[in-house]
Amino acid sequence: MREAAYALGMGLDLLVFALVGYFAGKHVLGDEALGIGLGILVGTLLMWYHAYSLIKAIRRRRGSVK
């Protein structure tokens, strides 16, 4: 059950980091589009890391660790 909630939350990484990037870009960089781009890049990398760790946890739970 915990893995299902974790998997559903992975999709929110992009949205959250795009919003954070927008506000950081607006106030720090002076360019909202650059901030959104950086936020999406970081969110995508974090999403792939979460997907990898989720697959590893599911395999470990089933007992087939490679």
Buried (B, 14 or more C-beta within 10 A) or exposed (E): EEEEEBBEEBEEBBEEBBBBBBEBBBEEEEEBEBBBBBBBBBBEEBBEEBBEEBEEEEEEEEEEEE
